[in-house]
Each structure stands twice: as structure tokens, then as C-alpha cells.
């Protein structure tokens, strides 16, 4: 290790183990104060981590330092505030559109790795190795068994991968390549939406053919590139077309529940639902001291009740990602989720009544 490399590493203060994992420690930069993660990995991964460091992208943790020390590589990378998909699934399953959004981001990440020269294969695309940051960004982590594709090599030198997510070729049948990660992406999509691996239960509906093609036994029968998988998903879900840049994505997030997928039956159901809520709220009578109030006073009280019900819809359908600020709403158990929603409904109605009381006090 060179003197300048030792100096770079000395700029990080140790904060202890991360989640009791012996080989991963939390660090804080002494000058800038940012929290980082220090990992010790096989030195054979030097080229891969160097590539990620030289080609920063929002889909991977930023790599700050890569220092080779004998047979190991010391990596200091960005600490991501968020949870991995496995942790999120302990609370609730992903919705269809949520799952598609995650896979689309993964496709873009894989596109960067697979277009490297030589091509880089992650080989461990699992629910534990895909994180959703607190800002909603999808991040692929842990390149510890990634490899570079070598021309003329018939099979990998090591049999590695996570059972259930690993493609058949990872068992030593042939050399892994970009299509190996596509196989795992299909498994992950199935897992996010059902909470089960494909051999336990396979996804049905319009995403079923996508998962099936991703997981073909012969790599030649799968999507040949991450871009091909991305294009197919965009055909099925036109709202995720690349034409929507940052402003478009912001507008899409503001689209009310029921209209985000542009699915006709969902939009019709949403319209009927919104009309029903509005009709019930603005047709109800409010009495005070045994008398029915009228005029602006009545409309304002009805409006507060209507607002509480629209807020309920927003929370239940995760409008603008609001549920990530209230983890209690993300119950995986259906009965528990219904109970939480019932409490939420009572709470919102109480808030509406409280606002009405404040309004009456101010106008008195």
C-alpha cells in the first residue's frame, strides 16, 4: 500500500460494524463529515470497482476509495440511507407498477455494467442486494461476486450465486454474461409482487410472459439485453416511456391514484370512486344543537370531511410515495393492514372534526 493510499484511508474515522457484519464497517470522513461504508473484498474485483468508481451513476453507491492491500481490496463507498427489497417485503408486497418501476431502474443500471469493456456481470441480483433509498432511488449494491466476461471461456471458474435467484449457467454449465442478470431480474420481479420465488408460485397477468422470458433455461431464449427487457416493459406500461424527463416524472407522480397506469378499467373505477366519495360527503347533513346548518357553514364542514376521505385514499394508494414516511401503513399481513387503515380512517375523521371546530371558533 502506497503512502498516499494510507493517508486517504486515515481520513476516515471508524464508527463500528454495520449491522454486526464483521467485514463491513461504518466510517465518517474527518473533514467532510459524510458517512461511508468500508468493505474488504477479493483483490480480483479491483477492475470492477475501479469501473464503478470511474463511471458514477445514480444506480450504484458512489465509490470513494479503492486501495489494494495484498490479496484484498479495501473499498470505501457511499452509505445509502434506505432499505433493501427483502426488508421492505417483510412489511408488504410491491404493487404491479412499483415493481415495474424498480425493474426499469435495474435495467438502466445493468445497461451500464453490460456495456463495459469487458462486460461486467453482477451475478447476485437479489432482493437483499437492491436497495430503495429514502429518496426513492433504486441502488444495486454488493459487487462481491461480479465478474468480467472473458472471450473464449466456456464456463465460470467458480460456481457462485444465491439459490433461487441464480441462473442455470451459474451452476457451471456455461459462462455467465449479461443474460444471467436478466434471469435474476425476472426472478426479482416475481418475488416483489408475490413474495415468492417462481418455483413456489409464478406471476400471472400481463407480466407473466415477461418473467417467463427472463427465466428461460437457455440464455439464447431470454431477452438478449437489459435494453430489450426495458423496451418490452415500456410497451406494456407506456407511462414509463423515456419521453418523460424529470418534469414529466414529477407530473406523473402527481397523477391521482387510478390514473397512473392509464389502464381503462382502473381509470373508470377511480372516477366512480371519486364521484361516490364526493357525492356522499357533499350530500350529508351536519347538525349542531339539534339544527341542520346551512349555507357556507354546511359546505365548509362537508369540505373538511371530503378532504379527510381524499387523504385516506392518498395514504392507502401511496400517493407520491407518502407511505415511506409512515412505515406502519406498509403492513404485509392483510388483517394487520386493514386494522391500520381502520385506525387511520378514524384519525382522519377526528382531524376533520377538529378543523371544523377551529373554523367555528374563528368565525364566532
Secondary structure by P-SEA (a helix, b strand, c coil): ccaaaaaaaacccccccccccccbbbbbcccccccbbbbbccccaaaaaaaaaaccccccccccbbbbcccbbbbbbbbbccccaaaaaacccccaaaaaaaaaaaaaaaaaaaacccbbbccccccccccccccbbbbbcccccbbbbbcccccccccccccccccccccccccccaaaaaaaaaaaaaaaacccccccccccccaaaaaaaacccccccccccaaaaaaaaaaacccccccccaaaaaaaaacccccccccaaaaaaaaaaaaaaaaaaaabbbbccccccccaaaaaaaaaaaaaaaaaaaaaaccccccccccccccccaaaaaaaaaaaaaaaaaaaaaaaaaaaaaac
